[in-house]
Structure formats: structure tokens, C-alpha cells
Amino acid sequence: MTDTIPDGDAPPSGADRYAAAVAAPVPPAGTGPLARREARLAWGMLFPTLFIVAMVVVLPLLAVFWISFKPVGLADLRPPEVVMREDLRGRPEAPGDAAEIRYRLRNSSQDAEIRGVMLTDTLPPGLEVAGPVPEPCTLEGVRLTCDFGTVEGGWRATVEIPVTVGAAYLDGGDVAASAPRLTGTADNVLTNLDFTLDNFARVFDGGEFWRTLGITLFYTFFGTIGAIVLGLFAALLLDRDVRGQGLLRGLFLFPYVAPIIAVAFTWVILFDPFSGSVNALLIQMGVTAEAINFFGQRPFALIMVTVFAMWSYFPLCFLFILARMQSLPDDIYEAADMDGASPFQKFWYLSLPQLMGILTVLFLLRFIWTFNKFDDIFLLTGGNAGTRTLTVNVYEQAFAVSNIGAGAAVAVVIFLCLLLFSVLFFRYISREEGL
Amino acid sequence: MGLIRRGYVAAPGIGVVWTWVIALTVAVTLAFATGGAFRPSGLWSLAWGAALGAAALHGRGPAAVAAALMAGAGIAGLGPLQTGAAAPWAAFAGHAATAGVALAGTLRMTRGLAPGALTRHEVEAALIRLLTGVGTIFFVAIVLIPFYVMVMTSLKNQAELLANPLDFSIDISRGWALFRAYGELFRDFNFGTYLWTSTYVSLLTVILTLLFSIPGAYAVARLRFRGRAAFSRSILLIYMVPMIVLALPIYIAFSMTGLRNTILGLVMIYPVTTIPVALYMLQGYFRGLPAEVEEAGLMDGLSRLQVIWKITLPLSLPALASVSLYVFMIAWNEFLLAFMLLDDPSIFTLTRGVAALDSSEVPRQNLMAGAVVATVPIMVVFLALERFMTKGLTAGSVKG
């Protein structure tokens, strides 16, 4: 604590003391114990959050990078293992009947080998082994051990052991009750050091990637601009004292608050080519002669998902723009009135320049989030009819084509695009302290 | 610009646009309400709207006469609203509504306009009134129509829907039978359980999010430590990482650890997606609180944690309310993770349950009833607490 008091001992004389008091507030050099304690407390309070965010954001991101270099499919998520079934064949009915214990084993993977496959089992009481034990098994007392060594992908084997059934077994014995143990290790494709660039080669293969990127940019750019323009228009409508303003404000937020899944399905039904109300309405009004397949036809599908993005996100832009409009000072408008500015001039020369900050921030944020959007398109078109954006492509590659590695590679590409946008965003937002 | 500044050009122009918009609005409204073949006529709107606008320049009397003539012509089939073979009462109501609203709107919008030359102010003011009217109708229509269709579809049956997709009229005499789709959802599709699952998952998410984000936000807002600026910036960065990028490794990790297909897995993931948002909103609010009160508490011998508990939190109840609401909304509406992680129909959340209804075997009124069941609770919460919601959204979160 002493370092906050500049001079502790040797009180100087009158004039000196005055000078010292004026020049006094010298900030302590370095960090004092108080500051250190505060920082410790701060990190302590942040630790749980940091930890959990690292676990669920940073680790998965690293994992995505790792997987994107791995030849891994959906089926590889379960490591290869030996699957076994055990049963007693021969339907013994009386003591002394002959039977066979049968073990059937197979490698669950068609192409990966498993090393050191070993089966150990204890024969149940009441069964006498009645012949030689087949290779590669050995029997010691009632303990059966079979060492298969290394087995290839797609390997199958059957071990049959002839036995004579005793009375003890017929009284309720069960071969499967003896819990056979299987051991064996296999390479897990996720953890070994097998790397490949195939995933990226596949992603960038041909014109597909550029087409996907083009679709993504169209969707993102027009979806963002449209939402902002609609939001600005809606905010202008409500930026005045009108009756029912609160009601309208609540109403305008509906598309944003309702679950995406509910409104997306509603849109699909509304624009259905066979029984959709919009098509019926358009035909009735003579706009189109036959039904338009809005979500299933090439140019329309992309336009429709973009319109959906505008519709569901204009409320957010509206809210932000309205909040900023209502905080604009009145006096410049009064001054403009005195100077005879017309309403449109006031909007163009006064409101718009003052709103430019929030509009740019909104544009950057919405751009990034629309770029990241997955659910909307997935629910509306499933990525068909020319609407496969990058995010939908991640899902498509990983789950529809079952190639997790390729999906991760697309995810990496998305993440890199995002980093680029973020750099732009932070460069701007640090100037525009608005948000 | 010169031409439009003549009263005889501006007023009829406004009359035409407004009359056509009203005819379109009435046609769509009546078509959706009765299923009749209503449609607006561009040509007649042009003629009658121009007449109405011109008449409005000469006062209420002439305008009312023009509107009355317009309604009469409409009944004769020569008006802006074409009614086809619709029921007579609906047609009559349609013409009356079109003429009435067109008249009221045109009079209001052309107020202050004179037949001759006009100033720029007068024309622009009239145009703004027109845009306000048209804009309000436009926004109300685009917001309400999907929700109207959602609710009405859930009350009808597949055959009726295919017969006339526009006919959303419902037969009140059927009484409770109208809600058959809802009965089926709760009886055969387990929606009661889904509703409960969604509720407690969302509430747990809110609680966990607050537990983590309150101390974090306080530290970022109030305490001085090295790396504070970088930290508050990286919060925003995290909130920009797309969910689909994270969903893939989460899916893999959960598959391998057996957390997939469990509610526990979902409750572990949801808060993480909301903590950055909550942290960002709360730190903004905490910064705005006067530090003096807290310093007074410190001087009186409270520890930092006591200060947070006894001073900061009670002061920030409104912010906590809006953050909770917002987080609740995110968790309630979350679809992607629930869709990827849950396979077992007995532990579905509502959104996952609705997604499961999207198959050719389930009639669409059930799908729409599911959508209504998912939407209504969040809407009720939202409308009841709208004030907090709007404030909270503008306080810092823009995630969508």
C-alpha cells in the first residue's frame, strides 16, 4: 500500500511541502499488491468461463483443423473392433448328448486391421470337452484361450468346440453367461498420424467450390442489405409519435422471435407449388399462368432463401436503427427547419449521415452472421436447387456423403473467410465505438 | 420534379397508388378469409384512384361522391376490386372497404395540397404520408400473413387444404374438433413431453449462463487486469464462430463419449453458445452502473463478491431479466444442435420434435400445429416482457 503515497518519511518544510503536494500524484511504477490482487480476482472470476469456452469453442476448432487433414468418414467414428457371438449348437436333451460351443467372430471394419486379437472364456459347469480344441485355441482346465494375432479388415472366423453335456448344464446353464473377453487394438483413424490433403482437394475440386462460394456471397450480401433496408424503412415508419406504435413495434419483431423451424416450415407450405396459398393467389390475380416451384426451381430458390433471410432479420436491424434514431439530437432538425430544409433533405443530409455508423456496424455483423447461417437454408431447401451455401456444404459433405474429413475441410475454409471478415470488422468497430 | 409539383398531378398520383394498394390489400384479406376469387384491377385502380385524388383536392364532399361512385362501379364489376364469383355479402363488404379506406387515406394524404403549383415541402409531406400508409400495410402484411397461415393451416385438414389453398375460413360449428391436430400431437407424438423438455432445458441454460457470465462480465467491466481489452474483444470474436463449424467436432466428441442423444449433452452445450452473448450484454450494463456505489460498499468493509451480490446484482435486475429472456429465446429456438445430437424420440426438444413431423407420412396440419405449439410459448413470454426484450437486444446482442 505504501506505493500509493509518494513520500512517506522526512516531512519537508513549508514551500517544499507545497511543491510536493502540487506535483504529488505520481502513479506507482509497476503493479502494486492491490492491483495484483484485483487481477487475481479477475482471472479467478473469468476462469470458469474461459475454461468452458476453451473446451467447447477452441478445442473443437482445433479438432476441425485436425480432422480436415484426416481421411475420415462417418463410419470411422467407431473404431474397428472384433464382434463376437457365442452359442451352443446341437440341442442337447439328456445328459451325455453331444453338442458344440460355437464362437463366431468378425472384424467390424472392412479395411482396418486389428492387432493382438485374443479371446478368453470360461466353460460353464456341466460341459465336458469331448475332443481336441481347434487352432489357435488352447484349453487349461475350464479356461479357453484363443490367440488370433493380427486380423485383416473383413476377417471372419468360427471356433467350434465339441462338448458332452452333463446334468448340471441342463439344469439351467448358459454358455453365454460366462462373459467371454475379447481384446485387440486397432488404429483409430482420428488419433493416428495419417494425414492427407484429399479433403481440401475434394473441396476445391472443379467449379463446385466457386459456385458454392458465389451462392454464399449472393445470399449473404443481398440478405444483409435487404434486411438493413427493410429495417431502416420500418424504423422510419415508427420513429414518430403515432397511435399503436408499441403494438407495431412488438409485431415487427415477430419474425425474429419465433423459432426458425416454425417459420421456415410455414414458408415452405405457403409457397408450395401444389397447395401453397401464394401460388393460388398469384394465379388468381393473373400474375402467373402456372404454379411456380419457389423452393425447388433454380433461380427462384436462391432468391426465396435470400428473401427469407431479409424477412427474418429485418426486425433486428429495425430495432437497432430505431434505438439510434431516437437518440439523435433534436436541435439540428430544428435548425434545418429554420433553414427551410424539406423532409427528404433532412433525411438525406441529416439522418442518414448520423445513422451511417450503426448501419455499417450492422452491415458487418449481419454479413458475418448471414454468412454463418445454416438452419434457414437447410430447412427451406435442404441445399437443393442451387442454394448450397458453404455452411450447408459442411453438413452435406459430413453427413449426407458421410465424409467427415471433407466436411471439416469446408468448415476450415469458412473459418478462414470469417477471420478475414473479423479483421475488417474490428478495424472498423474500433473507430466506431457504437457497439 | 417540376411536373409532380402541380396539385393536379400529385393528388391523382397519390390517389392511384393508394387505391391500388388498398384494392390489393382488401383482395388478399378477403381471399385469405373466405377463399373467394378476389383480385385488384390495375386499370380500374388507375382510373378511379386518379378521379378520387383529383376530387380530394376540392374537399371532402366531391371526394366522398367519387368514392361512392367507385363502390357502385365496383359492384357493377368496373371497380378497382374484382370480386369474380364471390359471395354477394363478401363482395359488397369488399367494395365498401376499398372505397372507404381509399377515401379516408387519400383525403388524409392530400391534405394541404391545392390544385395549382405546390411547394417542395407540401409535395414531400404528402409523399411521406403515402409512404407511411403503404409501408405500414406492407410490414403488417409480411409479418402477419405467415403467422396467420400457420395457425389456420393447423385447424384445417389435408383435403380441404388441397381443394382450395386460399380458403382459410374455418367452420366454427365443428367446435373442439377444430383442434384435432393438436390433440393428435399431444396424444400420439409426445408433444407434452417435448414441451416440458424444451422448458427445462431452456431454464437450465439460462441459469448456467448467468452463473458463468455474471462473474465474467463483472471482471471484464470493473476489474483492472492485463489483457482486459483483448479479452472483451475476443468475446465478440467467439460469438462469430459459426455453429456448424463447432457442431461437427462436438458431434464426433459426443458420439465417442456417449453424450450424444442425452439431454445432459445438450445442457452442456447450450450455455456455451449463449455465454458470450450474455457476457457481452452484461458487461455493457455493468459498465454503465455508477462505480461510486460499489466503492462505498468496499469502503464499508464488503468484499468484492459481497459487493457483487449485495449491490451490483440488485441494481442490474433489468439487465439480468433481458439477458435471461434473450438466452431463453435462443435455447428455446435452437435447432441445429438438437437436430444433430438427439435421435431418441423420447427426449426430443420442441424444435427437434417439429423437425420430426416434417415427413410425407405426417399431415401438414399436424406439422403446422407443431409449429404453433413451438411458437406460442415464446411469443407469450416475449409479448409479456417485450420492454425488457427490446432493451436487452439493443444493449449489445445482435446475434441471430
Chai-1 contact restraints between the chains, C-beta under 6 A:
chainA,res_idxA,chainB,res_idxB,connection_type,confidence,min_distance_angstrom,max_distance_angstrom,comment,restraint_id
A,E38,B,L223,contact,1.0,0.0,6.0,A-B,restraint_1
A,E38,B,R224,contact,1.0,0.0,6.0,A-B,restraint_2
A,A39,B,F225,contact,1.0,0.0,6.0,A-B,restraint_3
A,L41,B,R304,contact,1.0,0.0,6.0,A-B,restraint_4
A,A42,B,A219,contact,1.0,0.0,6.0,A-B,restraint_5
A,A42,B,L223,contact,1.0,0.0,6.0,A-B,restraint_6
A,A42,B,F225,contact,1.0,0.0,6.0,A-B,restraint_7
A,M45,B,P215,contact,1.0,0.0,6.0,A-B,restraint_8
A,M45,B,A219,contact,1.0,0.0,6.0,A-B,restraint_9
A,L46,B,G216,contact,1.0,0.0,6.0,A-B,restraint_10
A,L46,B,A219,contact,1.0,0.0,6.0,A-B,restraint_11
A,P48,B,F212,contact,1.0,0.0,6.0,A-B,restraint_12
A,T49,B,F212,contact,1.0,0.0,6.0,A-B,restraint_13
A,T49,B,G216,contact,1.0,0.0,6.0,A-B,restraint_14
A,I52,B,V272,contact,1.0,0.0,6.0,A-B,restraint_15
A,V56,B,V272,contact,1.0,0.0,6.0,A-B,restraint_16
A,V57,B,I238,contact,1.0,0.0,6.0,A-B,restraint_17
A,P60,B,L246,contact,1.0,0.0,6.0,A-B,restraint_18
A,P60,B,P249,contact,1.0,0.0,6.0,A-B,restraint_19
A,P60,B,I250,contact,1.0,0.0,6.0,A-B,restraint_20
A,A63,B,P249,contact,1.0,0.0,6.0,A-B,restraint_21
A,V64,B,V245,contact,1.0,0.0,6.0,A-B,restraint_22
A,V64,B,P249,contact,1.0,0.0,6.0,A-B,restraint_23
A,L77,B,I252,contact,1.0,0.0,6.0,A-B,restraint_24
A,L77,B,S255,contact,1.0,0.0,6.0,A-B,restraint_25
A,F233,B,G135,contact,1.0,0.0,6.0,A-B,restraint_26
A,A234,B,F139,contact,1.0,0.0,6.0,A-B,restraint_27
A,L237,B,T132,contact,1.0,0.0,6.0,A-B,restraint_28
A,L237,B,G135,contact,1.0,0.0,6.0,A-B,restraint_29
A,L237,B,T136,contact,1.0,0.0,6.0,A-B,restraint_30
A,G250,B,E386,contact,1.0,0.0,6.0,A-B,restraint_31
A,L251,B,V143,contact,1.0,0.0,6.0,A-B,restraint_32
A,F254,B,V143,contact,1.0,0.0,6.0,A-B,restraint_33
A,V257,B,F382,contact,1.0,0.0,6.0,A-B,restraint_34
A,A258,B,T375,contact,1.0,0.0,6.0,A-B,restraint_35
A,P259,B,N333,contact,1.0,0.0,6.0,A-B,restraint_36
A,P259,B,T351,contact,1.0,0.0,6.0,A-B,restraint_37
A,P259,B,A374,contact,1.0,0.0,6.0,A-B,restraint_38
A,I261,B,F335,contact,1.0,0.0,6.0,A-B,restraint_39
A,I261,B,T351,contact,1.0,0.0,6.0,A-B,restraint_40
A,I261,B,V354,contact,1.0,0.0,6.0,A-B,restraint_41
A,A262,B,A371,contact,1.0,0.0,6.0,A-B,restraint_42
A,A262,B,A374,contact,1.0,0.0,6.0,A-B,restraint_43
A,A262,B,T375,contact,1.0,0.0,6.0,A-B,restraint_44
A,F265,B,L367,contact,1.0,0.0,6.0,A-B,restraint_45
A,F265,B,A371,contact,1.0,0.0,6.0,A-B,restraint_46
A,T266,B,P146,contact,1.0,0.0,6.0,A-B,restraint_47
A,T266,B,M150,contact,1.0,0.0,6.0,A-B,restraint_48
A,I269,B,R364,contact,1.0,0.0,6.0,A-B,restraint_49
A,L270,B,V149,contact,1.0,0.0,6.0,A-B,restraint_50
A,S275,B,L161,contact,1.0,0.0,6.0,A-B,restraint_51
A,S275,B,L162,contact,1.0,0.0,6.0,A-B,restraint_52
A,S275,B,P165,contact,1.0,0.0,6.0,A-B,restraint_53
A,G276,B,P165,contact,1.0,0.0,6.0,A-B,restraint_54
A,S277,B,P165,contact,1.0,0.0,6.0,A-B,restraint_55
A,S277,B,L166,contact,1.0,0.0,6.0,A-B,restraint_56
A,A280,B,P165,contact,1.0,0.0,6.0,A-B,restraint_57
A,A280,B,L166,contact,1.0,0.0,6.0,A-B,restraint_58
A,Q284,B,A37,contact,1.0,0.0,6.0,A-B,restraint_59
A,Q284,B,R39,contact,1.0,0.0,6.0,A-B,restraint_60
A,M285,B,R39,contact,1.0,0.0,6.0,A-B,restraint_61
A,Y313,B,G400,contact,1.0,0.0,6.0,A-B,restraint_62
A,L316,B,G400,contact,1.0,0.0,6.0,A-B,restraint_63
A,L319,B,L393,contact,1.0,0.0,6.0,A-B,restraint_64
A,L319,B,T394,contact,1.0,0.0,6.0,A-B,restraint_65
A,A323,B,T394,contact,1.0,0.0,6.0,A-B,restraint_66
A,S342,B,R120,contact,1.0,0.0,6.0,A-B,restraint_67
A,S342,B,H121,contact,1.0,0.0,6.0,A-B,restraint_68
A,S342,B,E124,contact,1.0,0.0,6.0,A-B,restraint_69
A,P343,B,E124,contact,1.0,0.0,6.0,A-B,restraint_70
A,P343,B,I128,contact,1.0,0.0,6.0,A-B,restraint_71
A,F344,B,E124,contact,1.0,0.0,6.0,A-B,restraint_72
A,L365,B,V398,contact,1.0,0.0,6.0,A-B,restraint_73
A,I368,B,M240,contact,1.0,0.0,6.0,A-B,restraint_74
A,W369,B,G400,contact,1.0,0.0,6.0,A-B,restraint_75
A,N372,B,P242,contact,1.0,0.0,6.0,A-B,restraint_76
A,F374,B,I244,contact,1.0,0.0,6.0,A-B,restraint_77
A,D375,B,F335,contact,1.0,0.0,6.0,A-B,restraint_78
A,D375,B,L336,contact,1.0,0.0,6.0,A-B,restraint_79
A,T391,B,I244,contact,1.0,0.0,6.0,A-B,restraint_80
A,V394,B,I244,contact,1.0,0.0,6.0,A-B,restraint_81
A,A398,B,L248,contact,1.0,0.0,6.0,A-B,restraint_82
A,G407,B,L248,contact,1.0,0.0,6.0,A-B,restraint_83
A,A408,B,L248,contact,1.0,0.0,6.0,A-B,restraint_84
A,A411,B,V245,contact,1.0,0.0,6.0,A-B,restraint_85
A,A411,B,L248,contact,1.0,0.0,6.0,A-B,restraint_86
A,I414,B,V245,contact,1.0,0.0,6.0,A-B,restraint_87
A,F415,B,V245,contact,1.0,0.0,6.0,A-B,restraint_88
A,S422,B,L237,contact,1.0,0.0,6.0,A-B,restraint_89
